[in-house]
């Protein structure tokens, strides 16, 4: 696995040979081989011991700390994982306004197209054809992104198309607990699961 998630609260991450051992209240609850692990995500209440951190960094594994709510608190980058080179490339792209805009437009256009694809895939559930107007709007914004002349306009298209997408998403659920997309705090388990999924991504 490329990413390991340590989502046990108040446990210790220790080194055991070439493995990571999770200990809670004196009891080993899991052992993880680090071969192939590129990123380890930990709750901020997890105690990462120095020997375990040394093993991870020497393996080329980055460590990410996140809150229980899914917010990134910080990260430790291994020099073996190309972190510095990647960061320099990101900063270079950020400093070039036209390149930054082009990247943003490509990402947002792909996101909007994917949202439309999901709605079209499940459109057979829409017995009242209520998705047609939302799909038309989503497709329209996907086309307009390419002509956007600023990041604010791109983000505007992303936000408005998302509104139409979540309206369709709501109608696909049998349980009406989800009324709209809300982040923190999550008012229902659907939003909570979405937040968790986005945190993993």
N, C-alpha and C positions, 0 to 999 in steps of 0.2 A: 504494500500500500504506500502511496506517495505522501499521504497526509494522515497523521494520527491525531485523534482528538482525545484529550484527557479531560473529561467533563465530570469527574468526581470532585466534589467540593472537599476542601481541607484534607487532602491526601498528600503524601510525599512521593516525589519521583526520584528514585535512586538508581545507581548503576549496579549491574550484576553481570560482570564479564562484558560481553558485547550486546547485552540486553538492557532494556529499561524496566525497572520493577516499580509497580505502584503499591504503596503501603498506606493503609488507613487503620488507625487504632491498633497498630502493631501487627496487623494481618495483611499478608500479600493478597491483593485482589486481582492483579493481572501482571503478566510479563510480556513485553513487546520486543521482538528482534528489531534492531534499527536498520538493518540492511534494506536499502531501497526507500527508506523514509526520508523525504525531502523537507517536510514541514511538520512540526509538532505544535498543536494548538492547545493551550492550557487555560483553565479558569484562573483568574488572578488570585484566588485563595489557595492554589496549589503551591506546595513548597518544592522547588526544583533544586536539588543539591548540587554543589559544585562539581563533584565527580560525574554526575549525570550530564550536566551542561557541557563539561569538557568532552565527554563521549559524543554528544550530539554535534557539537561544533566541529570536532575532528572528522565526523562522518559526513559533514557538509549539510547538516540538518538545521534549518532555520527554526527559531522558536517564536511563537506569537502568543502574547497574553491577551485574553479578552475577559470582559466582565460577564457575569451570569446572564445579563441581558443581551449579550452578543456584541457589545461595543469593543473595538480594538483598543487596548490600553497601551500597547507597545510591542516591539519586536526585537529580537536579537538575530543578527544575520551572520551566517558562517561565510568566511571568505572563500571557502571551497565551492560554494553554491553560486558563484558568479554575481553575488549581490551588488558589489560596487559597480561592476560593468553595466548591469541592468539599470541601476539608479542613474548612472551618468547618461545612459541612452534616454531614460525617461526625462531627466532634466533638460537634455538637449532638445527633445521634442517639445517640452513645455515652453522653452524660450523662443521657439519659432512659432509665431502666432498662426500663420497660415497652415502649418503642419498640424498644430494642435486642433485647429478647427476641422481640418480634414479627417483626423482620427475620430474626433467627437461625432462628426456627421456619419461616419461609417458605422460606428458602434450603435448610435441611436437609431439609424435607419434599419440596421439588422434587428435590433430589439423590437421595433414597431412591426416589422415584417413577421417576426416570430410570434408576436402577440396575435396578429391577424391569422396566422396559420393555426394557432391553437383554437381560436374561435371558429374558424372554418371546419376544423376537424370534428368539433362537437356540435356543429350547427344542427344536426339532425334532432337534437334534443329541443330545439327551438320551434315548438309547434305553432307558435303565433307569429313567426317571422319577425320577432322583435330585434333580432341581431342585425338585420339588414342595414339599418341606419347607422348602427355602431361600426359595422364593418366598412361601410362606405367612408365614414369619417376617419377611421384608422388608416385605410388605404390612401386616403387623400393626404394625411400628414406624413406618411411614409414617403410619398412623392415630393412633398414640399421641403423635406429636410435637406435634400441635395442642393437647394437654392438658398439655404440659410446663409446670412452674411455675418453672424455673430454667435458666440456660445449661448448667449441669453435666448436667442431665437430657437436654437437647437433644443435647449432645455425646456423651452415653452412647448414645442411640439411633442417632446417626450412626455411631459406632464399631462397635456390634454389627451393625447392618445391613450395614456395609461388609464385615465378616468373612464374612457369608453370601454377599455379592455376589462377593468375590474367590474364594471356594470354587467358585462356579459358573464364574467366569472361567477358573480353572485347568483345569477339565474341558473347556472349549471349545478349548483349544490342543492341536494335534497333537503338538507337541514337549513332553515333560514337564519341561522345564528350569525352568519357573515352578512353585514349590510354594506360595508365599504372598507377600503384599505386604510388601516390605521397602524401606526408603528409602535411607539412607546408612550404609555403602557398599552399592551395589547388588550382590547376589550373582549376578545373571544379566542377560542382555541385555534381557529383557522388562521387568524392574524399571527398568533403566537408561533404556529408551525411555519408560516411563511417567513417570519423574522428569523427563526432558527435556521431554516434552509438558506436564507441569504447570508447569514453569518458564516455558515459552512463554506459557501461559495467564496 
